[in-house]
Amino acid sequence: MAVREKKVRKYKDSDEKITARSLITPFVFSLPFMIGLLIFTVYPFIRAVLLSFMEDYRFLSGKFSGYGLGNYTAIFSDPNFINALKSTTKYVLIVVPTSLVISILVAVGLNNVKKLQGLFQTAYFLPMVTSATAVGMIFRWLYDYDYGLFNYFIGFLGIDKIHWLADVKYTMASICIYGIWSMLPFTIILLLAGLQNIDPIYYTAARADGAKSKDIFFNITIPLLAPTIILTSIVNVMSAFKVYDSLFVLYGAKPGPAFNLYTVIYYLYDQFWNKNKLGYAAASAMILFVIIALFTLLQNLITRKTNYYN
Amino acid sequence: MKVTIKDLTKKFASRDKTGEMVTAVDTLSAEFESGKLIALLGPSGCGKSTMLNMLSGILPVTSGKIYFDDVDVTDLSPDKREVGLVFQNYALYPHMTVLENICFPLKIKKVPKAERIEKAVEIAKMVHIEDYLKRLPKELSGGQQQRVAIARALVKKPKLLLLDEPLSNLDAKLRVEMREEIRRIQRESGVTTVFVTHDQEEATSISDYILLMKLGVMQQFSATREIYNNPGNLFVADFIGNPTINQIHGTYTADGIKADGCDELIPCAIKANEGDRVVFAVRPEAVIFENEKNTVNATVNDLYSSGKDWLVNFMIGDTDLRGYCDADFNVSEGSKIKVGFKEKGAFLFNEATGERY
């Protein structure tokens, strides 16, 4: 991204001077998108920021008692919100690294597949274009106590059957498995693109330098893939922090079988729709926004460090 | 280390789907003397890079043998051959500093860290890159990257150093500087070195031996001076030398060559069969102006100053020729002159086969 910006700047230097007149055409061209952006992103965002500071906001009348930090202090003393922050963080810490490691192995494998590469790539990409509802149905069946494949397989290992969806102990595990699985296609595709961007000459050079496949993987492939690995993990961290759709498909819009697994977004949804606490919802959204913004900053910093080429 | 190549052949499946095999290198045999600098020279597509890749072990051979000091290495993988490779675009690992790049082959060999740094610094000094050890490849100029690539290839003390078009990515001035550097580094390290180039000037300026190839077939393999003074066929004579050798097509007679489009006979001391179609080839420096005997009438077309002397472009009959004359030689465009040819630097070839008489 940083590269592209630099290039644009260079063109600007060489081009004619920017005047009010010369800006009309680009302005008109970007107007439709800008209008959409203003109405559906910028305005709601500003409203949400304001809303998070409005105390005792009434949805129907639009009345509120004044601006303050009331919503924030309220949600931070709400055990459900603290619970949501904790379990979301735990979810992120489990799902992102696990899916990353699996994805790297699969992507390296796919990259080395000589025949039918297209077919395999499509197969791995398929989960991404499958509807969440259909996937949810399938996973509910996979997790089924009596007939599910998961219990069938762990039966082979001599482990007792597990109430995947009903037992409070396994809520985190089952939601993580689902999360890891649904994260794979996007991660694999990005990593595969990253791998295909590595000039094969480095592998040849390393072979000539005496390196074995293992040496090449750790000394050449992984470091050269690092920019993509960082990009995908940050994107995945951001999307994992926003987890909540899996609660819908696995638990029928409940945060776990016994309301034991709140995530930040589920908390937000719950405050908004079920409890009508719009201020709380907005405040929790702001907290999540700050967390994700921090990761975006981190990504920018690291991406700049791993730019080996320019 | 001495390198012996015996009947080396490489065939590739052709790219169009006829299934036919294309021969990139055709039963090539040669022996590279230890400690020498050898140039693999030829126009693009002649199989010279294929040769290099077979020497390094990156490409398997179709048939034939490669011996390093009488040891058969034909089926050994690159890492077991103890060769150092320098790639055309250097292939420096972009995420490693100069020092890490040079250390990499030693790191793979599990050489202790202190020792490998010591060795790397020693090599870095030899290639004059010791001031840049902390930099990343992207922070280096082309010539510096080239030096690092050579250092990385040399650090494991290879028995054979292979360079693939080492100078083609550099600008003209740097190219001359770097080719002298390659010569110096090769002399200092004493390692047998083979480099690929399509530039005959590059090859003649630094190599001890030149192996000239065309369409996978070796044309001539001899000492650099020898290949210029004694070309084996018309292709060699034409390929080596700048400006290129003059070629006069004609029919051989005992009294001289009857050049096409020219009424006079061109005197020639070399013997051929009466009536043969021949090519009389003369190096530009073998052209004598202001000659009294054995001369041919010519017309000056153009004059180019090359500093201390003139490069004269002149016509004999329909044939365009070039020769050098002193700067004080009084000619101008359109002048009628008489030219002769020295025996040294003049060759006679069969027009059909290109073979030399």
Interface residues (C-beta under 8 A of the other chain):
Chain A: D199 I201 Y202 T204 A205 A206 R207 A208 D209 G210 A211 K212 D215 N219 I220 P223 L224 A226 T306 Y308 Y309 N310
Chain B: S56 I58 S77 P78 D79 V83 G84 L85 F87 N89 A91 Y93 P94 H95 M96 F104 P105 K107 I108 K109 L136 P137 K138 R152 K156
